[in-house]
Amino acid sequence: MEIHKSLKSVFAGSIGLVTLLALVGQFTLSALVSKLGTTDYVIQFFSYFTILSNVWVLLCCFFTVFLAKSRLGIFFTNAQTITAVTLYILIVALIYNSLLRFLLNTKGMLSLVDELLHVVTPLSFFLFWWLFCNKKVLRWHQIFYWLIFPLGYLLYTLWHGSVSGFYPYPFINVSELGIESVILNSLAMTLVFVLIAVVLIGLGKWQNK
């Protein structure tokens, strides 16, 4: 039991460290080429689902290692939260590697942090979920709660885009696509979220047979 707990902490700590370095690297490198003011830059940086999902991962790892028994720690380390964050970070990997990778032309260190944020952290956190998450407590109805964050993110992004003209992803760019196309794209994305959530719960039930 103690060995399992130690391995869990070491694994979570390693993922957290990589994710932290990737987030700091992305923030710093992007700031060097940004022409925005400080406030606008920070707002735009945290307007990406990728960044927010990696922050979720970082928080889960931090509380797993340091404050698992605190009130926040109990929230960030329970199976439902860990599975929800696994869902979000897998979506990050899926969308980036299937739709966005070929639209970007990053080089050098920026390319490295992109790989960490979109490939290394997602795969590592999925493995953490698979090895250490207590999936026996997962229930199908929890999927609806897991959709609250991405739906809230979508509403914020549409509102922020309407007042700033900035849309972090091309498939939700109302200015270029129109609201009807964005709604259809959003419905398709919601379906993808649900399907992957179903797969995660299905895997959990299969693992615990």
Stockholm file with secondary structure:
# STOCKHOLM 1.0

chainA/1-209         MEIHKSLKSVFAGSIGLVTLLALVGQFTLSALVSKLGTTDYVIQFFSYFTILSNVWVLLCCFFTVFLAKSRLGIFFTNAQTITAVTLYILIVALIYNSLLRFLLNTKGMLSLVDELLHVVTPLSFFLFWWLFCNKKVLRWHQIFYWLIFPLGYLLYTLWHGSVSGFYPYPFINVSELGIESVILNSLAMTLVFVLIAVVLIGLGKWQNK
#=GR chainA/1-209 SS CHHHHHHHHHHHHHHHHHHHHHHHHHHHHHHHHCCSCHHHHHHHHTTCHHHHHHHHHHHHHHHHHTCTTSHHHHHHHSHHHHHHHHHHHHHHHHHIIIIIGGGCCCCHHHHHHHHIIIIIHHHHHHHHHHHHCCGGGCCTTHHHHHTHHHHHHHHHHHHHHHHHCCCSSGGGCHHHHCHHHHHHHHHHHHHHHHHHHHHHHHHHHHHTC
#=GC SS_cons         CHHHHHHHHHHHHHHHHHHHHHHHHHHHHHHHHCCSCHHHHHHHHTTCHHHHHHHHHHHHHHHHHTCTTSHHHHHHHSHHHHHHHHHHHHHHHHHIIIIIGGGCCCCHHHHHHHHIIIIIHHHHHHHHHHHHCCGGGCCTTHHHHHTHHHHHHHHHHHHHHHHHCCCSSGGGCHHHHCHHHHHHHHHHHHHHHHHHHHHHHHHHHHHTC
//
